[in-house]
Amino acid sequence: MVAGLSNFRFCSTCMHDHLGYRCTEVRCGCTWADKQEPSRAGRVGDSQPMPTPNDTSDVQAAVIADIERRREVGIARYGTPLQPHNGRNALLDLYEELLDAAMYVKQRLIEEGA
């Protein structure tokens, strides 16, 4: 169990750590003997319902895979992974990337007629 996360469990079936009351590894299907329903306590202003566990893929794992792929792209493109003190202004790089992201969002909104 991870300190500070009472409903974080290690699954001995698929050998992964999981946050929640059910193993989310699709190929595993195990459940915790000490099920704990997630709590909404302390989530002021959150009007969304609690997520419903399902058999779709894990978003966090997909993001991690994307990060690993982007690292490889960076190494191929620049000859090195992104490192601090590399002579670039990280805030300016981020700002420019966010401007690009805003353009893609607006493009999609226009295409959907929003």
Helices and strands as residue ranges (DSSP letters): E 8-11, E 16-19, H 59-78, H 90-111
